[in-house]
Amino acid sequence: MIPHSKKVACISNHANIKVEEAPLTAPASGEMLIQTVCSLISPGTELNSLRNKANLDLTGEETWREFGYQSAGIVVDANGCPGFANGDRVASMGGGYAGHSNWNVAPYQLTWKLPDEISFEEGSFTNLLGTALWAVRRGQVQFGAHVAVVGLGIVGQLISQISRLSGAHAIGIDRVEMRKQLALSLGAEHIADLNRAQATEWKNQYTNGYGIDAGFVAFGGDASAVMLELASIMRCAPDTHVYGRIVVVGGARINIPLPGDYGNIDICSSSRTGPGYHDKEWERGKPYPEAVVQWNTQRNVGECFRAIAAKTLRVEPLITHRVEIDDVPEACNKLVENPDEALGVIVNYQH
């Protein structure tokens, strides 16, 4: 029986979190109704306001919104969506579609059938999988390249793994020892700390003196110093110009002089999961021409699921905690307060 309401986690503009009942809307054309089995809390963008609570203006009226953007469950009403049927095991993504709620309504272009080899928990990594793969594509990572990933949260861990699967030599960089050791266990060739003063030693130790081809900034906050440190270990020509590519995928702030120390480095941002996401018409079925848009969001996440099913991409080790929906406020605070202990937090739902 389909209920009239759902249990959902909400976050406020004052960086508070609560769980409440909210109306359950019926799926519109191009959407389906999904009974959620689990969702994944993203410790990055979802919880930035909690980390920066001391800097928020808390004098105004407190307002609330649902949050979360990746979940997995069972289709209850396929609503005529092509390729889907009631009872299908699926994963979905998107703000407003795949929140921390026991019921979700999601468009079918942001929903994927789960292969039998993939658990609901693994499926709930949708958004972060697509974000990581799209960043690697933006970084133009090639076989044999040296890649440095700064920030080993979930997205950084996935970038490291996907770079390795692409044939690159991945180097993981973070201040949290647990995250560095996890990256090493998942295929990173080296773990390190950046030190601009020891750039030559660093390049010799990790890249045989060649220098890195691509760097990824996969964390939030001020990344100005990290950008300089990455530039110092990039490929360097005899004329002293440095070459390579730096991709900013985290919610970073950067204040740097250009060109200055950056020579001929390409600096680019990598937003979201690839083309399509946030185009409401595409999400509900309007196609993009494949000859023009080769790697849209649907295909990016789908390729990640193929790798997970083949056991070449691993996400289960990134899960550190499992909680029930009523425990989401406590779990979010734990992610912010204990970054050395918590990484991926799965929310389970009882029906």
C-alpha positions as CSV (number, residue, x, y, z in Angstrom):
1,M,0.0,0.0,0.0
2,I,1.3,3.4,-1.0
3,P,1.2,5.9,1.9
4,H,0.2,9.6,1.7
5,S,3.3,10.8,3.6
6,K,7.0,10.0,3.8
7,K,9.7,10.3,6.5
8,V,12.4,12.6,5.4
9,A,15.6,14.3,6.7
10,C,15.6,18.1,6.4
11,I,18.4,20.7,6.9
12,S,17.9,24.4,7.7
13,N,19.6,27.6,6.7
14,H,20.8,27.6,10.3
15,A,22.7,24.3,9.7
16,N,20.3,22.2,11.9
17,I,19.0,18.8,10.9
18,K,15.8,17.1,11.8
19,V,13.6,14.2,10.6
20,E,9.9,14.8,9.9
21,E,6.9,13.7,8.0
22,A,6.1,15.3,4.6
23,P,3.5,14.8,1.9
24,L,4.3,12.1,-0.7
25,T,3.6,13.4,-4.2
26,A,2.5,11.1,-7.0
27,P,5.0,10.7,-9.9
28,A,4.5,12.9,-13.0
29,S,5.2,11.9,-16.6
30,G,8.7,10.6,-16.9
31,E,9.0,9.9,-13.2
32,M,8.6,6.8,-11.0
33,L,7.8,6.1,-7.4
34,I,10.5,4.3,-5.5
35,Q,10.4,2.7,-2.0
36,T,13.8,3.5,-0.6
37,V,16.0,0.8,0.9
38,C,19.0,3.0,1.7
39,S,20.6,6.3,0.9
40,L,24.2,7.7,1.2
41,I,25.1,10.8,3.1
42,S,27.7,12.8,1.2
43,P,30.2,14.3,3.7
44,G,31.2,17.0,1.2
45,T,28.6,19.3,-0.4
46,E,25.7,18.1,1.8
47,L,27.3,19.1,5.0
48,N,29.3,22.2,4.2
49,S,26.9,24.4,6.1
50,L,27.5,22.3,9.3
51,R,31.2,22.8,9.0
52,N,30.8,26.6,8.5
53,K,28.0,27.1,11.1
54,A,30.1,29.6,13.0
55,N,30.2,31.9,10.0
56,L,26.4,31.7,9.3
57,D,24.0,34.5,9.9
58,L,21.6,32.9,12.4
59,T,19.5,36.0,13.1
60,G,16.9,35.5,10.4
61,E,14.0,33.1,10.3
62,E,14.9,29.4,10.2
63,T,13.7,27.7,7.1
64,W,13.9,24.0,6.2
65,R,14.4,21.9,3.0
66,E,14.8,18.2,2.3
67,F,18.3,17.1,1.5
68,G,20.2,14.2,0.0
69,Y,20.8,13.2,-3.6
70,Q,21.6,9.5,-3.9
71,S,19.6,6.5,-2.9
72,A,18.6,3.0,-3.9
73,G,15.4,1.0,-3.6
74,I,12.5,-0.8,-5.4
75,V,10.2,0.6,-8.0
76,V,6.6,0.6,-6.7
77,D,5.0,2.6,-9.6
78,A,7.0,2.6,-12.9
79,N,4.4,5.0,-14.3
80,G,5.1,4.0,-17.9
81,C,8.8,4.9,-17.8
82,P,10.6,3.1,-20.6
83,G,12.7,0.1,-19.5
84,F,11.4,0.0,-16.0
85,A,8.8,-2.2,-14.2
86,N,7.3,-2.5,-10.8
87,G,9.6,-4.5,-8.5
88,D,12.8,-3.5,-10.3
89,R,15.9,-2.9,-8.1
90,V,17.1,0.6,-8.9
91,A,19.4,3.4,-7.8
92,S,18.6,7.1,-8.3
93,M,20.3,10.4,-7.9
94,G,19.5,14.1,-7.9
95,G,18.6,16.8,-5.4
96,G,14.8,16.6,-4.8
97,Y,14.7,13.1,-6.3
98,A,16.8,10.8,-4.2
99,G,16.9,12.3,-0.8
100,H,17.2,10.8,2.7
101,S,13.6,9.6,2.7
102,N,11.8,6.3,2.9
103,W,10.0,7.2,-0.4
104,N,11.3,9.0,-3.4
105,V,10.0,10.2,-6.8
106,A,12.7,10.2,-9.4
107,P,12.9,10.9,-13.2
108,Y,13.9,7.8,-15.2
109,Q,17.0,9.3,-16.8
110,L,18.4,9.7,-13.3
111,T,17.5,6.1,-12.3
112,W,19.5,3.0,-13.1
113,K,18.5,-0.7,-12.9
114,L,20.9,-2.4,-10.5
115,P,22.7,-5.5,-11.7
116,D,22.2,-8.6,-9.5
117,E,25.9,-8.3,-8.5
118,I,25.4,-4.8,-7.0
119,S,23.9,-4.3,-3.6
120,F,21.5,-1.5,-2.7
121,E,24.3,0.0,-0.6
122,E,26.7,0.0,-3.5
123,G,24.0,1.4,-5.8
124,S,23.4,4.4,-3.5
125,F,26.8,5.9,-4.5
126,T,25.2,7.2,-7.8
127,N,25.9,10.9,-7.6
128,L,29.5,10.6,-6.3
129,L,30.3,7.9,-8.8
130,G,29.2,10.1,-11.7
131,T,31.0,13.2,-10.2
132,A,34.3,11.3,-9.9
133,L,34.2,9.7,-13.4
134,W,33.3,13.1,-15.0
135,A,36.2,14.7,-13.2
136,V,38.6,12.0,-14.5
137,R,37.2,12.7,-18.0
138,R,37.8,16.4,-17.5
139,G,41.3,15.6,-16.4
140,Q,42.0,13.8,-19.7
141,V,43.7,11.0,-17.7
142,Q,45.6,8.6,-20.0
143,F,47.3,5.3,-19.6
144,G,50.7,5.7,-17.9
145,A,50.0,9.2,-16.6
146,H,50.9,10.3,-13.1
147,V,47.9,11.6,-11.1
148,A,47.8,13.3,-7.7
149,V,44.4,13.4,-5.9
150,V,44.3,16.0,-3.0
151,G,41.5,15.2,-0.6
152,L,40.6,11.6,-0.1
153,G,36.9,11.9,0.8
154,I,34.5,9.7,-1.1
155,V,35.0,11.6,-4.4
156,G,38.8,11.6,-4.1
157,Q,38.8,7.9,-3.3
158,L,36.8,7.2,-6.4
159,I,38.9,9.5,-8.6
160,S,42.0,7.6,-7.4
161,Q,40.4,4.2,-8.3
162,I,39.0,5.3,-11.6
163,S,42.4,6.9,-12.6
164,R,44.0,3.5,-11.7
165,L,41.5,1.7,-13.9
166,S,42.4,4.0,-16.7
167,G,46.0,2.9,-16.4
168,A,47.3,5.9,-14.6
169,H,49.6,6.0,-11.5
170,A,47.5,7.4,-8.7
171,I,48.9,9.2,-5.8
172,G,46.6,10.0,-2.8
173,I,47.1,13.0,-0.6
174,D,45.3,13.9,2.6
175,R,45.9,14.9,6.2
176,V,43.8,12.1,7.6
177,E,45.8,8.9,8.0
178,M,42.8,6.6,7.8
179,R,41.8,8.0,4.4
180,K,45.4,7.7,3.1
181,Q,45.6,4.1,4.2
182,L,42.2,3.3,2.6
183,A,43.3,4.8,-0.7
184,L,46.4,2.7,-0.6
185,S,44.4,-0.5,0.0
186,L,42.1,0.4,-2.9
187,G,44.9,0.7,-5.5
188,A,46.7,4.0,-5.1
189,E,50.4,3.5,-5.8
190,H,51.5,6.0,-3.3
191,I,50.2,8.1,-0.4
192,A,51.9,11.4,0.3
193,D,51.9,14.9,1.7
194,L,52.4,17.9,-0.5
195,N,55.4,20.1,0.3
196,R,56.3,22.8,-2.2
197,A,59.7,23.3,-0.7
198,Q,60.6,19.7,-1.5
199,A,59.1,19.6,-5.0
200,T,62.2,18.0,-6.6
201,E,62.4,15.3,-4.0
202,W,58.7,14.6,-4.3
203,K,58.8,14.3,-8.1
204,N,61.8,12.0,-8.0
205,Q,60.2,9.8,-5.3
206,Y,56.7,9.4,-6.8
207,T,57.1,10.1,-10.6
208,N,60.7,9.1,-11.4
209,G,61.4,12.8,-11.9
210,Y,58.9,13.2,-14.6
211,G,56.3,15.2,-12.7
212,I,52.5,14.7,-12.5
213,D,50.3,15.0,-15.5
214,A,47.1,15.8,-13.7
215,G,46.1,17.0,-10.2
216,F,42.7,16.9,-8.7
217,V,41.5,19.2,-5.9
218,A,38.8,17.1,-4.3
219,F,38.0,19.0,-1.1
220,G,36.2,22.2,0.0
221,G,37.7,25.3,1.6
222,D,40.7,27.4,0.7
223,A,42.8,25.6,-1.9
224,S,45.1,28.4,-3.0
225,A,48.2,26.9,-1.3
226,V,47.4,23.5,-2.6
227,M,47.2,24.8,-6.2
228,L,50.7,26.2,-5.9
229,E,52.0,23.0,-4.4
230,L,50.4,21.0,-7.3
231,A,52.0,23.4,-9.8
232,S,55.4,22.8,-8.3
233,I,55.3,19.0,-9.0
234,M,53.8,19.2,-12.5
235,R,55.8,18.4,-15.7
236,C,58.4,21.0,-16.2
237,A,60.0,22.0,-19.6
238,P,63.7,23.1,-19.9
239,D,62.4,26.6,-20.3
240,T,61.0,26.3,-16.8
241,H,57.3,26.4,-17.9
242,V,55.1,23.8,-16.2
243,Y,52.5,21.8,-18.1
244,G,49.6,19.5,-17.1
245,R,46.1,19.9,-15.9
246,I,44.5,20.7,-12.6
247,V,40.8,19.8,-12.1
248,V,38.9,21.4,-9.2
249,V,36.0,19.1,-8.3
250,G,35.6,20.0,-4.6
251,G,33.8,23.2,-3.4
252,A,37.1,25.0,-3.2
253,R,38.0,28.7,-3.0
254,I,41.1,29.7,-4.9
255,N,42.9,33.0,-5.0
256,I,46.0,32.7,-7.3
257,P,48.0,34.9,-9.6
258,L,47.9,33.9,-13.3
259,P,49.9,33.0,-15.2
260,G,52.7,33.4,-12.7
261,D,53.7,30.0,-11.2
262,Y,51.2,28.2,-13.4
263,G,53.0,28.5,-16.7
264,N,51.0,26.5,-19.2
265,I,48.9,24.4,-16.8
266,D,45.2,24.0,-17.8
267,I,43.0,24.8,-14.8
268,C,39.4,23.6,-15.1
269,S,36.4,23.0,-12.9
270,S,34.4,19.8,-13.0
271,S,30.8,20.2,-12.1
272,R,28.4,17.5,-11.2
273,T,28.1,14.2,-13.1
274,G,28.2,15.1,-16.7
275,P,25.7,16.5,-19.2
276,G,21.9,16.1,-18.5
277,Y,21.7,16.5,-14.7
278,H,19.5,19.6,-13.9
279,D,18.0,19.6,-17.4
280,K,14.4,18.7,-16.4
281,E,13.4,17.8,-20.0
282,W,16.4,15.4,-20.4
283,E,15.9,13.9,-17.0
284,R,12.4,12.9,-18.1
285,G,13.3,11.5,-21.5
286,K,14.3,14.2,-24.0
287,P,17.4,12.8,-25.7
288,Y,20.7,14.5,-26.4
289,P,22.3,13.5,-29.8
290,E,24.9,10.8,-28.9
291,A,27.2,12.0,-31.6
292,V,27.5,15.4,-29.8
293,V,27.1,14.4,-26.2
294,Q,28.9,11.1,-25.8
295,W,29.2,10.9,-22.0
296,N,26.0,12.1,-20.4
297,T,25.1,11.5,-16.7
298,Q,23.1,8.3,-17.5
299,R,26.1,6.7,-19.3
300,N,28.7,7.9,-16.8
301,V,26.9,6.3,-13.8
302,G,26.0,3.3,-15.8
303,E,29.7,2.7,-16.7
304,C,30.6,2.9,-13.0
305,F,28.0,0.3,-12.2
306,R,29.5,-2.0,-14.8
307,A,32.9,-1.7,-13.1
308,I,31.4,-2.3,-9.7
309,A,29.6,-5.4,-11.0
310,A,32.9,-6.6,-12.4
311,K,34.6,-6.1,-9.0
312,T,37.1,-3.7,-10.5
313,L,35.7,-0.6,-8.8
314,R,35.1,-0.9,-5.1
315,V,32.8,1.3,-3.1
316,E,31.8,-1.0,-0.1
317,P,35.1,-0.3,1.7
318,L,34.2,3.4,1.7
319,I,31.2,2.8,4.0
320,T,32.2,3.4,7.6
321,H,28.8,3.6,9.3
322,R,25.2,2.5,8.9
323,V,22.3,4.2,10.6
324,E,18.5,4.4,10.6
325,I,16.7,7.4,9.3
326,D,15.9,8.7,12.8
327,D,19.7,8.8,13.5
328,V,20.6,11.1,10.5
329,P,21.1,14.3,12.6
330,E,23.6,12.5,14.9
331,A,25.3,10.8,11.9
332,C,25.8,14.1,10.1
333,N,27.3,15.7,13.1
334,K,29.6,12.7,13.5
335,L,30.8,13.2,9.9
336,V,31.7,16.8,10.5
337,E,33.3,16.3,14.0
338,N,35.2,13.1,13.3
339,P,36.6,13.2,9.8
340,D,39.3,10.7,10.8
341,E,36.7,8.1,11.7
342,A,33.7,8.5,9.4
343,L,33.5,8.5,5.6
344,G,30.5,7.0,3.9
345,V,27.4,6.8,6.0
346,I,24.5,4.6,4.8
347,V,21.0,5.4,5.9
348,N,18.7,2.4,6.1
349,Y,14.9,2.4,5.9
350,Q,12.4,0.0,7.5
351,H,9.1,-0.6,5.7
